[in-house]
Amino acid sequence: MAWRRTVSEASKNSYVGFYRGGRGAGIRLQSYMAYDFRRFAENSPWAVELVAAAVGLLLGVTLMPILIFYAGVATLGRFEGASLGHLYGSLFAGLQQASIASWVVFLGPYGLYLLFRALRGWWRASAKFN
């Protein structure tokens, strides 16, 4: 008869890390962290909005120009003298000249987040009236 280790024996005999409780403690730790974020969001909604704004601006400054550049290369092909650095330079020059296109690129992700929140609020408000 073959000897088999059960899950409880394996968790007793192995070093599991700082919580030493097997997989269950890790799952409890993850659910506690998610609950803590919800409590933080309820207690300080302005801090959550500031974090969302910072993430949106970070995505707008870093990711959006990269996506625009590679989408243009994929659809139109490579232009002579076009580079990612040149695109960043023209976008930041557009910010100095108050170009609407540059502002839309940089503020686009946060604007989409705000649009999503507004539509979700409108949908929830209309569900209360029905």
C-alpha positions as CSV (number, residue, x, y, z in Angstrom):
1,M,0.0,0.0,0.0
2,A,1.4,3.3,-1.0
3,W,1.9,6.0,1.6
4,R,0.3,9.3,0.7
5,R,0.6,12.7,2.4
6,T,-2.5,14.5,3.2
7,V,-2.8,18.3,2.7
8,S,-2.8,18.9,6.5
9,E,0.5,16.9,6.9
10,A,2.1,18.8,4.0
11,S,1.2,22.1,5.6
12,K,2.5,21.0,9.0
13,N,5.8,19.8,7.6
14,S,6.6,22.7,5.2
15,Y,7.6,26.2,5.9
16,V,4.8,28.4,4.6
17,G,6.1,31.9,5.2
18,F,5.2,34.5,7.7
19,Y,1.6,33.4,8.4
20,R,2.4,29.6,8.8
21,G,-1.2,28.6,8.4
22,G,-1.3,26.9,5.0
23,R,-3.3,28.2,2.1
24,G,-6.3,29.1,4.2
25,A,-4.4,31.8,6.0
26,G,-3.3,33.3,2.8
27,I,-6.8,33.4,1.5
28,R,-8.0,35.1,4.7
29,L,-5.1,37.6,4.4
30,Q,-6.2,38.5,0.8
31,S,-9.8,38.9,1.8
32,Y,-8.8,41.0,4.8
33,M,-6.8,43.3,2.5
34,A,-9.7,43.7,0.1
35,Y,-12.0,44.5,3.0
36,D,-9.5,47.0,4.3
37,F,-9.5,48.8,0.9
38,R,-13.3,49.0,0.9
39,R,-13.2,50.5,4.4
40,F,-10.6,53.0,3.3
41,A,-12.7,53.9,0.3
42,E,-15.7,54.5,2.6
43,N,-13.8,56.5,5.1
44,S,-11.9,58.8,2.8
45,P,-13.5,59.0,-0.7
46,W,-11.3,62.0,-1.7
47,A,-8.1,60.0,-1.2
48,V,-9.5,57.3,-3.5
49,E,-10.3,59.9,-6.1
50,L,-6.8,61.4,-5.8
51,V,-5.3,57.9,-6.3
52,A,-7.6,57.4,-9.3
53,A,-6.6,60.8,-10.7
54,A,-2.9,60.0,-10.2
55,V,-3.2,56.6,-11.9
56,G,-5.2,58.1,-14.8
57,L,-2.6,60.8,-15.3
58,L,0.2,58.3,-15.1
59,L,-1.4,56.2,-17.7
60,G,-2.1,59.2,-19.9
61,V,1.5,60.4,-19.7
62,T,3.2,57.0,-20.1
63,L,0.9,54.5,-21.8
64,M,-1.2,56.6,-24.2
65,P,1.5,58.1,-26.3
66,I,3.1,54.6,-26.7
67,L,-0.2,53.1,-27.7
68,I,-0.9,55.9,-30.2
69,F,2.6,55.6,-31.7
70,Y,2.4,51.8,-32.2
71,A,-1.2,52.0,-33.5
72,G,-0.1,54.5,-36.1
73,V,2.9,52.4,-37.1
74,A,0.6,49.3,-37.4
75,T,-2.0,50.9,-39.5
76,L,-0.2,53.5,-41.5
77,G,3.4,52.2,-41.5
78,R,6.6,53.8,-40.4
79,F,7.1,57.5,-41.4
80,E,10.4,59.0,-42.1
81,G,11.8,60.8,-39.0
82,A,8.9,59.6,-36.8
83,S,9.9,58.2,-33.4
84,L,8.4,57.7,-30.0
85,G,10.7,60.4,-28.6
86,H,9.5,62.9,-31.2
87,L,5.9,62.1,-30.3
88,Y,6.5,62.8,-26.6
89,G,8.3,66.0,-27.5
90,S,5.4,67.2,-29.7
91,L,2.9,66.3,-27.0
92,F,4.7,68.2,-24.3
93,A,5.2,71.2,-26.7
94,G,1.5,71.0,-27.3
95,L,0.9,71.3,-23.6
96,Q,2.9,74.5,-23.5
97,Q,0.9,75.9,-26.4
98,A,-2.4,74.8,-24.9
99,S,-3.2,72.3,-27.6
100,I,-6.5,70.5,-27.0
101,A,-5.1,67.3,-28.7
102,S,-2.3,67.1,-26.2
103,W,-4.6,67.6,-23.2
104,V,-7.0,65.0,-24.5
105,V,-4.1,62.4,-24.8
106,F,-2.8,63.1,-21.3
107,L,-6.2,63.4,-19.6
108,G,-8.0,60.8,-21.6
109,P,-7.8,57.8,-19.2
110,Y,-9.0,59.9,-16.2
111,G,-11.7,61.4,-18.4
112,L,-12.9,57.9,-19.3
113,Y,-12.9,56.9,-15.6
114,L,-15.0,60.0,-14.8
115,L,-17.4,59.2,-17.7
116,F,-17.8,55.6,-16.5
117,R,-18.6,56.8,-12.9
118,A,-21.1,59.3,-14.2
119,L,-22.9,56.7,-16.4
120,R,-22.9,54.2,-13.5
121,G,-24.4,56.9,-11.2
122,W,-27.0,57.8,-13.8
123,W,-27.9,54.1,-14.3
124,R,-28.2,53.5,-10.5
125,A,-30.3,56.7,-10.1
126,S,-32.7,55.6,-12.9
127,A,-33.0,52.2,-11.3
128,K,-34.2,53.8,-8.0
129,F,-37.0,55.5,-9.8
130,N,-38.3,52.4,-11.5
